[in-house]
Amino acid sequence: MNNRFTICGFILTALAAVFVFGCAEQNPDKCKTLLDEKSYKIIDGKWQDDFGSKNNYKISDIEPSAGDIQIAKTIPASGILTLPQAVAIATANSRIYQIQKEEMYLRAMDLILSRHAFAPHLAGIVSEQYLEENGFEQLTTTAGFGFEQLLAGGTRISAAIAAGWLDIITGNAQGGLATILIATVSQPLLARSEYKIALENLTQAERNVLYQLRIFNRFRRTFVVEVVTKYYVTLQLSDTMKNARNNYEVLCNVYEKAEKLSDAGRIARFEFDQIEQDKLNAKDTWIQDARDYKQSLDELKFQLAISPDAMLILDVNELDAIASAAEANELNFSESQALEAALSCRLDLANSADAVIDGRRKVTVAAEQLGMELTLTASTDFSTERKTGFDALSTLERGGVQIGADLDFGLDRTAEQDAYRRALITLNQSRRNYAELADLIILEIRRSYRDLQSAAEQRKVQLQQLALARKRFDNTFLLLQYGRASSRRVLDAQSDLFDAQNAKTKAVVNYTIAVLNFYCDSGLLQVKPDGMWQSSASSVEPKSL
């Protein structure tokens, strides 16, 4: 009697637990919440310090972290878009940024699925069958509960409990009940075994999450550089438009002065006509520069994923800020220091190096699959004799123990040979890819270093030229009013001043962009919690250029 209630109670408890667990797993909201928790636990656990701040990395349909950028707080009410606001909006709202975050989340989900291969697999099934034959009706109900688990050492354990009830719909027979418990253990002994493939998939899934984290954080750095670059280029075009407008206004002023001098006979008529022609050309230049600025501003809005109709004005104070920063913080890196930093800090190169390690491991696994396979198995079962009423479970019988071995001689290993050869080729490709990327990074560093040096010198030269051009125009314009300078000299001086103003702004912007690209190429650029950037250059010993 005690034996009967123990087994029956266990079966009912197990089925109830499976039912409750299954209902929880089938709820869409709970399923999403559970996967979110598991995925970000994996991501948080694999996030490394050299990746930068752990912010703005959750996909859009998940509650943001406390430090994440809130898009509603970054839209300026005044319409003036500062550089930090632009980076914040792009980080929180950019479509390509969202895709990168989703890719990272998907790799974490892949790992969850791979880990599931080594987790207990539960199953609970209830089935009913109706049979009618020669006026005899029978309804059979079967309930089962079981689990299966693959261990890291290759051992596979499975157990199942089943119970069947027999009910007679017509007639005077009473229901009967039978139960059975089956347990099986299998252990591969030779190298070629299914668990090694499953374990390799798990290992690769673990590493894929790390790789995607590196890809995401490398993307974050290049993304910030792209946004900042577009902002500065648009700001430069805004300044060019402003200079074109000022140039037109100056020429209008010169035109008015020249008109009076022409009426007084102090300058020739053709000189006055030439001034008028230059004034019209200046207006046309202003119109074209305004068009270029508006086009670039629309492209910036698209990059930030905000409405093209949004009324935005860039913060002109940023030009003064980067000009002052360039004066105060000139870089003093040597090329060799930059190369050393890049080869040790670039996340994409770390991925390429690890791909070689993966290739070696896959060759080893593929080679093991070429051999024979020997698996030991052991199973046992317990069952109850089918009876009626409360005596149905009164007799527990042991079915016995079975021990066996399966030996696969591996006479046909065509697929495994193909996989092994492919693994060797993939390994060679990964080695070449690593060497190529290392060479490419060296080229990038040398190019960005030369660009930085050149931009620094050009900035200094253009500042000097602007000062000279402004002084020259002031002098010639004053001489024109006293009739001691020709209008041609004034026009040439104003044209040179206009060009110098644009060249100076372009030189300052190019220098700032060159600094950003240099830090990004060398792997020293770090993204701060607010989406802006800072350098980790303190790890490199400075040296004068």
C-alpha positions as CSV (number, residue, x, y, z in Angstrom):
1,M,0.0,0.0,0.0
2,N,2.8,2.5,0.9
3,N,4.6,1.5,-2.3
4,R,1.5,2.2,-4.3
5,F,0.9,5.7,-2.9
6,T,4.6,6.6,-3.1
7,I,4.9,5.9,-6.9
8,C,1.4,7.3,-7.6
9,G,2.2,10.4,-5.7
10,F,5.5,10.9,-7.4
11,I,3.9,10.6,-10.8
12,L,1.2,13.1,-10.0
13,T,3.7,15.5,-8.5
14,A,6.0,15.2,-11.4
15,L,3.2,15.8,-13.9
16,A,1.9,18.7,-12.0
17,A,5.4,20.3,-11.9
18,V,5.9,19.7,-15.6
19,F,2.5,21.3,-16.2
20,V,3.2,24.4,-14.1
21,F,6.7,24.8,-15.6
22,G,5.5,24.3,-19.1
23,C,2.8,27.0,-18.6
24,A,5.4,29.4,-17.4
25,E,7.7,28.7,-20.3
26,Q,4.9,29.2,-22.8
27,N,3.9,32.7,-21.6
28,P,5.3,35.1,-24.2
29,D,6.0,38.0,-21.7
30,K,7.6,35.7,-19.2
31,C,9.6,34.0,-22.0
32,K,10.9,37.3,-23.2
33,T,11.8,38.5,-19.7
34,L,13.6,35.2,-18.9
35,L,15.7,35.4,-22.2
36,D,16.5,39.1,-21.5
37,E,17.8,38.2,-18.1
38,K,19.9,35.3,-19.3
39,S,21.3,37.1,-22.3
40,Y,22.4,40.2,-20.5
41,K,23.8,38.1,-17.7
42,I,26.0,36.5,-20.3
43,I,27.0,39.8,-21.9
44,D,27.7,41.4,-18.5
45,G,29.9,38.5,-17.5
46,K,32.0,38.7,-20.7
47,W,32.3,42.5,-20.8
48,Q,36.0,43.4,-20.3
49,D,37.5,46.6,-18.9
50,D,39.3,47.5,-22.1
51,F,35.9,47.6,-23.9
52,G,35.0,50.9,-22.3
53,S,31.9,51.9,-20.2
54,K,29.1,49.4,-20.2
55,N,26.3,51.7,-21.3
56,N,23.9,52.0,-24.2
57,Y,24.2,48.3,-25.2
58,K,20.7,47.0,-24.6
59,I,18.3,46.6,-27.4
60,S,15.5,49.1,-27.9
61,D,12.6,47.0,-26.5
62,I,14.3,46.4,-23.1
63,E,14.1,48.7,-20.1
64,P,17.3,50.9,-20.3
65,S,19.9,50.9,-17.6
66,A,20.4,53.9,-15.3
67,G,23.4,55.1,-17.2
68,D,21.9,54.7,-20.7
69,I,21.2,57.8,-22.8
70,Q,17.6,58.9,-22.8
71,I,16.6,60.2,-26.2
72,A,13.9,62.5,-24.9
73,K,16.5,64.3,-22.7
74,T,18.9,65.0,-25.6
75,I,16.6,66.8,-28.1
76,P,17.4,70.5,-27.6
77,A,14.4,72.7,-27.0
78,S,16.3,75.8,-28.3
79,G,17.1,74.1,-31.7
80,I,20.8,74.5,-31.1
81,L,22.4,71.1,-31.4
82,T,25.7,70.7,-29.5
83,L,28.2,68.0,-30.3
84,P,27.5,66.0,-27.1
85,Q,23.8,66.1,-27.9
86,A,24.4,65.0,-31.5
87,V,26.5,62.0,-30.3
88,A,23.9,61.2,-27.6
89,I,21.0,61.2,-30.1
90,A,23.0,59.1,-32.6
91,T,23.9,56.6,-29.9
92,A,20.4,56.3,-28.6
93,N,18.5,56.4,-31.9
94,S,20.7,55.4,-34.8
95,R,19.4,52.5,-36.8
96,I,22.7,50.9,-37.5
97,Y,23.6,51.3,-33.8
98,Q,20.5,49.3,-32.9
99,I,21.4,46.6,-35.3
100,Q,24.8,46.2,-33.7
101,K,23.2,45.9,-30.3
102,E,20.8,43.3,-31.6
103,E,23.6,41.2,-33.1
104,M,25.3,41.1,-29.7
105,Y,22.0,40.0,-28.1
106,L,21.5,37.3,-30.7
107,R,25.0,35.9,-30.0
108,A,24.1,35.6,-26.4
109,M,20.9,33.8,-27.3
110,D,22.9,31.4,-29.4
111,L,25.1,30.7,-26.4
112,I,21.9,30.0,-24.3
113,L,20.8,27.5,-26.8
114,S,24.3,25.8,-27.0
115,R,24.4,25.6,-23.2
116,H,21.0,24.0,-23.3
117,A,22.5,20.9,-24.9
118,F,24.2,20.2,-21.6
119,A,21.2,21.1,-19.4
120,P,18.5,18.6,-18.2
121,H,15.8,18.3,-20.9
122,L,12.4,17.7,-19.3
123,A,9.4,16.3,-21.0
124,G,5.8,15.6,-19.9
125,I,3.1,14.2,-22.2
126,V,-0.5,13.1,-21.7
127,S,-2.3,11.3,-24.6
128,E,-5.7,9.7,-25.1
129,Q,-6.9,7.1,-27.6
130,Y,-10.4,6.0,-28.3
131,L,-11.1,2.5,-29.8
132,E,-14.4,1.0,-31.0
133,E,-14.4,-2.6,-32.3
134,N,-17.4,-5.0,-32.6
135,G,-19.5,-2.8,-30.3
136,F,-16.7,-2.7,-27.7
137,E,-15.6,0.9,-26.7
138,Q,-12.3,1.6,-25.0
139,L,-10.7,4.8,-23.9
140,T,-6.9,4.6,-23.0
141,T,-5.1,7.5,-21.3
142,T,-1.3,7.6,-21.0
143,A,0.8,10.1,-19.0
144,G,4.6,10.3,-19.0
145,F,7.4,12.3,-17.4
146,G,11.1,12.1,-18.1
147,F,14.4,13.9,-18.5
148,E,17.6,13.6,-20.5
149,Q,21.0,15.2,-19.9
150,L,24.3,15.2,-21.7
151,L,27.3,15.8,-19.4
152,A,30.5,17.5,-20.5
153,G,32.4,14.2,-20.2
154,G,30.1,12.6,-22.8
155,T,27.9,10.7,-20.4
156,R,24.2,10.8,-21.5
157,I,21.6,10.0,-18.8
158,S,17.9,9.6,-19.4
159,A,15.0,8.5,-17.3
160,A,11.3,8.2,-18.0
161,I,8.2,7.4,-16.0
162,A,4.9,6.4,-17.7
163,A,1.5,5.5,-16.4
164,G,-1.5,4.2,-18.4
165,W,-5.1,4.1,-17.4
166,L,-7.7,1.8,-19.1
167,D,-11.4,2.9,-19.0
168,I,-14.3,0.9,-20.4
169,I,-17.0,3.3,-21.7
170,T,-19.5,0.5,-22.1
171,G,-19.8,-2.7,-20.2
172,N,-19.1,-3.5,-16.6
173,A,-15.2,-3.7,-16.6
174,Q,-13.2,-1.4,-14.3
175,G,-10.2,0.7,-15.2
176,G,-6.7,-0.7,-14.9
177,L,-3.4,1.1,-14.2
178,A,0.1,0.2,-15.1
179,T,3.4,2.2,-14.6
180,I,6.9,1.8,-15.8
181,L,10.2,3.5,-14.9
182,I,13.1,3.3,-17.4
183,A,16.7,4.6,-16.8
184,T,19.5,4.6,-19.4
185,V,23.2,5.7,-19.2
186,S,25.6,5.8,-22.2
187,Q,29.3,6.7,-22.2
188,P,31.5,7.1,-25.3
189,L,35.0,5.7,-24.8
190,L,36.8,6.5,-28.0
191,A,37.6,9.9,-29.4
192,R,34.9,10.0,-32.0
193,S,31.7,10.8,-30.2
194,E,28.7,13.1,-30.5
195,Y,29.4,15.0,-27.3
196,K,32.7,16.3,-28.6
197,I,30.8,18.0,-31.5
198,A,28.3,19.4,-29.0
199,L,31.0,20.6,-26.7
200,E,32.8,22.2,-29.7
201,N,29.6,24.1,-30.6
202,L,29.3,25.3,-27.0
203,T,32.9,26.4,-26.9
204,Q,32.5,28.3,-30.2
205,A,29.3,29.9,-29.0
206,E,31.0,31.1,-25.8
207,R,33.8,32.7,-27.9
208,N,31.3,34.1,-30.4
209,V,29.7,36.2,-27.7
210,L,33.2,37.6,-26.8
211,Y,33.9,38.3,-30.5
212,Q,30.6,40.1,-30.9
213,L,31.3,42.2,-27.8
214,R,34.6,43.2,-29.4
215,I,32.9,44.0,-32.7
216,F,30.3,46.1,-31.0
217,N,32.8,48.1,-29.0
218,R,35.0,48.6,-32.0
219,F,31.9,49.7,-33.9
220,R,31.0,52.1,-31.0
221,R,34.4,53.8,-31.4
222,T,34.2,54.1,-35.2
223,F,30.6,55.2,-35.0
224,V,31.4,58.1,-32.6
225,V,34.2,59.2,-35.0
226,E,31.8,59.1,-37.9
227,V,29.2,61.2,-36.1
228,V,31.7,63.7,-34.8
229,T,33.3,63.9,-38.2
230,K,30.0,64.6,-39.9
231,Y,29.1,67.2,-37.3
232,Y,32.4,69.0,-37.8
233,V,32.2,68.9,-41.6
234,T,28.7,70.3,-41.4
235,L,29.9,72.9,-39.0
236,Q,32.7,73.8,-41.4
237,L,30.2,74.2,-44.2
238,S,28.1,76.4,-42.0
239,D,31.2,78.6,-41.3
240,T,32.0,78.6,-45.1
241,M,28.4,79.8,-45.8
242,K,28.8,82.5,-43.1
243,N,32.1,83.6,-44.7
244,A,30.5,83.7,-48.1
245,R,27.8,85.9,-46.8
246,N,30.3,88.2,-45.1
247,N,32.3,88.3,-48.3
248,Y,29.3,89.3,-50.2
249,E,28.4,92.0,-47.7
250,V,32.0,93.3,-47.8
251,L,31.9,93.5,-51.6
252,C,28.6,95.3,-51.4
253,N,30.3,97.8,-49.2
254,V,33.3,98.1,-51.6
255,Y,30.8,98.5,-54.4
256,E,29.1,101.4,-52.7
257,K,32.5,103.1,-52.0
258,A,33.6,102.4,-55.6
259,E,30.4,103.8,-57.0
260,K,31.0,107.1,-55.3
261,L,34.7,107.2,-56.5
262,S,33.6,106.3,-60.0
263,D,31.0,109.1,-60.0
264,A,33.8,111.5,-58.8
265,G,36.0,110.3,-61.6
266,R,38.6,108.9,-59.2
267,I,38.5,105.3,-60.6
268,A,37.9,104.1,-64.1
269,R,34.5,102.7,-65.1
270,F,35.9,99.3,-66.0
271,E,37.2,99.0,-62.4
272,F,33.8,99.7,-61.1
273,D,32.2,97.1,-63.4
274,Q,34.8,94.6,-62.2
275,I,33.8,95.2,-58.6
276,E,30.2,94.7,-59.5
277,Q,31.0,91.5,-61.3
278,D,32.9,90.2,-58.2
279,K,30.0,91.1,-56.1
280,L,27.6,89.0,-58.2
281,N,30.1,86.1,-58.1
282,A,30.2,86.4,-54.3
283,K,26.4,86.2,-54.1
284,D,26.4,83.1,-56.3
285,T,29.1,81.5,-54.1
286,W,27.0,82.3,-51.0
287,I,24.0,80.6,-52.6
288,Q,26.0,77.5,-53.5
289,D,27.6,77.3,-50.0
290,A,24.2,77.6,-48.4
291,R,23.0,74.7,-50.5
292,D,26.0,72.5,-49.5
293,Y,25.4,73.3,-45.8
294,K,21.7,72.5,-45.9
295,Q,22.5,69.2,-47.8
296,S,25.1,68.2,-45.2
297,L,22.8,69.1,-42.3
298,D,20.1,66.9,-43.8
299,E,22.6,64.1,-44.1
300,L,23.5,64.6,-40.4
301,K,19.9,64.4,-39.4
302,F,19.6,61.1,-41.3
303,Q,22.7,59.8,-39.5
304,L,21.2,60.8,-36.2
305,A,17.9,59.1,-37.2
306,I,15.8,62.2,-36.5
307,S,13.2,63.8,-38.7
308,P,14.5,65.7,-41.8
309,D,12.0,68.4,-40.9
310,A,13.5,69.1,-37.5
311,M,14.8,72.7,-37.2
312,L,18.4,72.4,-36.0
313,I,21.3,74.7,-35.8
314,L,24.8,73.6,-35.0
315,D,26.7,75.1,-32.1
316,V,29.2,77.5,-33.7
317,N,31.1,77.6,-30.4
318,E,32.4,74.2,-31.2
319,L,34.8,75.7,-33.7
320,D,36.3,78.0,-31.1
321,A,36.5,75.0,-28.7
322,I,38.4,72.7,-31.1
323,A,40.7,75.6,-32.1
324,S,41.6,76.2,-28.5
325,A,41.9,72.5,-27.8
326,A,44.3,72.1,-30.7
327,E,46.5,74.9,-29.4
328,A,46.6,73.5,-25.9
329,N,46.8,69.7,-26.5
330,E,49.1,68.9,-29.4
331,L,49.9,65.2,-29.7
332,N,53.4,64.0,-28.9
333,F,53.3,60.3,-30.0
334,S,55.9,58.6,-32.0
335,E,54.9,56.4,-34.9
336,S,56.4,53.3,-33.2
337,Q,54.4,54.0,-30.0
338,A,51.2,54.2,-32.0
339,L,52.0,50.9,-33.8
340,E,52.7,49.2,-30.6
341,A,49.4,50.5,-29.1
342,A,47.4,49.4,-32.1
343,L,48.8,45.9,-32.2
344,S,47.9,45.4,-28.5
345,C,44.7,47.4,-28.3
346,R,42.8,46.9,-31.5
347,L,39.7,44.7,-30.8
348,D,39.3,43.5,-34.4
349,L,42.9,42.2,-34.4
350,A,42.2,40.3,-31.1
351,N,39.2,38.7,-32.8
352,S,41.4,37.7,-35.8
353,A,44.1,36.2,-33.5
354,D,41.5,34.2,-31.6
355,A,40.1,32.9,-34.9
356,V,43.4,31.2,-35.5
357,I,43.1,29.5,-32.1
358,D,39.5,28.4,-33.0
359,G,40.9,27.0,-36.3
360,R,43.5,24.9,-34.5
361,R,40.9,23.6,-32.1
362,K,38.5,22.7,-34.9
363,V,41.2,20.8,-36.8
364,T,41.8,18.7,-33.6
365,V,38.1,18.0,-33.2
366,A,37.7,17.1,-36.9
367,A,40.7,14.8,-36.7
368,E,39.2,12.9,-33.8
369,Q,36.0,12.3,-35.7
370,L,37.9,10.2,-38.3
371,G,38.4,7.3,-35.8
372,M,36.3,4.5,-34.5
373,E,33.5,5.0,-32.0
374,L,32.9,2.8,-29.0
375,T,29.9,3.6,-26.7
376,L,29.0,1.7,-23.5
377,T,25.3,1.6,-22.5
378,A,23.4,0.5,-19.4
379,S,19.7,0.5,-18.8
380,T,17.2,-0.8,-16.3
381,D,13.4,-0.6,-15.8
382,F,10.8,-1.1,-13.1
383,S,7.2,-1.7,-13.8
384,T,3.9,-2.5,-12.0
385,E,1.5,-5.3,-12.9
386,R,-1.7,-4.1,-14.4
387,K,-4.5,-4.5,-11.9
388,T,-7.8,-2.9,-11.2
389,G,-9.0,-0.6,-8.4
390,F,-6.7,0.5,-5.6
391,D,-4.6,-2.6,-5.9
392,A,-3.3,-1.5,-9.3
393,L,0.1,-0.5,-7.9
394,S,0.4,-3.1,-5.3
395,T,3.0,-5.2,-7.2
396,L,6.3,-3.6,-8.3
397,E,8.5,-5.6,-10.6
398,R,12.0,-5.1,-11.7
399,G,12.6,-5.7,-15.4
400,G,16.3,-6.2,-15.1
401,V,19.5,-4.5,-16.2
402,Q,20.9,-4.4,-19.7
403,I,24.6,-3.6,-20.5
404,G,25.9,-3.3,-24.0
405,A,28.5,-1.8,-26.2
406,D,28.2,-0.2,-29.7
407,L,31.4,-0.3,-31.8
408,D,31.5,1.7,-35.1
409,F,34.6,0.8,-37.1
410,G,34.3,4.0,-39.2
411,L,34.4,2.3,-42.5
412,D,32.7,5.2,-44.2
413,R,34.2,8.6,-43.1
414,T,33.7,10.6,-46.3
415,A,31.8,13.4,-44.6
416,E,34.3,13.4,-41.7
417,Q,37.2,13.5,-44.1
418,D,35.6,16.4,-45.9
419,A,35.1,18.3,-42.6
420,Y,38.7,17.7,-41.6
421,R,40.1,19.0,-44.8
422,R,37.9,22.0,-44.7
423,A,39.1,22.7,-41.1
424,L,42.7,22.7,-42.3
425,I,41.9,25.1,-45.1
426,T,39.9,27.4,-42.7
427,L,42.9,27.4,-40.3
428,N,45.2,28.5,-43.1
429,Q,42.8,31.2,-44.1
430,S,42.5,32.5,-40.6
431,R,46.3,32.7,-40.3
432,R,46.4,34.7,-43.6
433,N,43.6,36.9,-42.4
434,Y,45.4,37.7,-39.2
435,A,48.6,38.6,-41.0
436,E,46.7,40.7,-43.5
437,L,44.8,42.6,-40.9
438,A,48.0,43.2,-38.9
439,D,49.6,44.7,-42.0
440,L,46.5,46.7,-42.8
441,I,46.5,48.2,-39.3
442,I,50.2,49.1,-39.7
443,L,49.3,50.9,-42.9
444,E,46.3,52.7,-41.2
445,I,48.5,53.9,-38.4
446,R,51.2,55.2,-40.7
447,R,48.7,56.9,-42.8
448,S,46.8,58.4,-39.9
449,Y,50.1,59.5,-38.3
450,R,51.2,61.2,-41.5
451,D,47.7,62.8,-41.8
452,L,48.0,64.0,-38.2
453,Q,51.4,65.5,-38.7
454,S,50.3,67.2,-42.0
455,A,47.1,68.5,-40.5
456,A,49.0,70.0,-37.5
457,E,51.4,71.8,-39.9
458,Q,48.6,73.0,-42.1
459,R,46.7,74.4,-39.2
460,K,49.7,76.5,-38.1
461,V,50.3,77.7,-41.7
462,Q,46.6,78.6,-42.2
463,L,46.5,80.6,-39.0
464,Q,49.4,82.7,-40.1
465,Q,47.9,83.2,-43.6
466,L,44.6,84.3,-42.1
467,A,46.4,86.9,-40.0
468,L,48.3,88.2,-43.0
469,A,45.2,88.2,-45.3
470,R,43.2,90.2,-42.8
471,K,46.0,92.7,-42.3
472,R,46.4,93.1,-46.1
473,F,42.7,93.7,-46.7
474,D,42.4,96.3,-44.0
475,N,45.4,98.2,-45.4
476,T,44.3,98.1,-49.1
477,F,40.7,99.0,-48.3
478,L,42.0,102.1,-46.4
479,L,44.3,103.0,-49.3
480,L,41.3,102.7,-51.7
481,Q,39.4,105.3,-49.8
482,Y,42.3,107.8,-50.2
483,G,42.7,106.9,-53.8
484,R,46.1,105.3,-53.3
485,A,45.1,101.8,-54.2
486,S,43.3,100.3,-57.2
487,S,40.1,98.5,-56.8
488,R,41.8,95.4,-58.2
489,R,44.1,95.2,-55.2
490,V,41.2,95.5,-52.9
491,L,39.3,92.7,-54.7
492,D,42.3,90.5,-54.6
493,A,42.9,91.2,-50.9
494,Q,39.3,90.4,-50.1
495,S,39.4,87.2,-52.2
496,D,42.5,86.1,-50.4
497,L,40.9,86.9,-47.0
498,F,37.8,84.9,-47.9
499,D,39.9,81.9,-49.0
500,A,42.1,82.2,-45.8
501,Q,39.0,82.2,-43.6
502,N,37.7,79.0,-45.2
503,A,41.1,77.4,-45.2
504,K,41.7,78.1,-41.5
505,T,38.4,76.6,-40.5
506,K,39.0,73.6,-42.7
507,A,42.5,73.1,-41.3
508,V,41.2,73.2,-37.7
509,V,38.5,70.7,-38.5
510,N,40.8,68.5,-40.4
511,Y,43.3,68.5,-37.5
512,T,40.6,67.5,-35.1
513,I,39.3,64.7,-37.3
514,A,42.9,63.5,-37.8
515,V,43.3,63.3,-34.1
516,L,40.1,61.3,-33.8
517,N,41.1,58.9,-36.6
518,F,44.6,58.5,-35.1
519,Y,43.2,57.5,-31.7
520,C,40.6,55.2,-33.3
521,D,43.1,53.5,-35.6
522,S,45.5,53.0,-32.7
523,G,42.8,51.5,-30.5
524,L,43.2,54.2,-27.8
525,L,39.7,55.8,-28.3
526,Q,37.3,55.0,-25.4
527,V,33.6,55.8,-25.5
528,K,32.3,57.5,-22.3
529,P,28.9,56.8,-20.7
530,D,27.5,60.0,-22.4
531,G,28.4,58.7,-25.8
532,M,31.4,61.1,-26.2
533,W,35.0,60.0,-26.4
534,Q,38.2,60.1,-24.6
535,S,41.6,58.6,-25.2
536,S,43.4,56.0,-23.1
537,A,46.7,57.4,-24.3
538,S,48.1,57.5,-20.8
539,S,49.1,53.8,-21.3
540,V,51.6,54.9,-23.9
541,E,54.8,56.8,-23.0
542,P,54.7,60.2,-24.7
543,K,57.6,61.2,-26.9
544,S,58.2,64.4,-28.8
545,L,57.6,64.2,-32.6
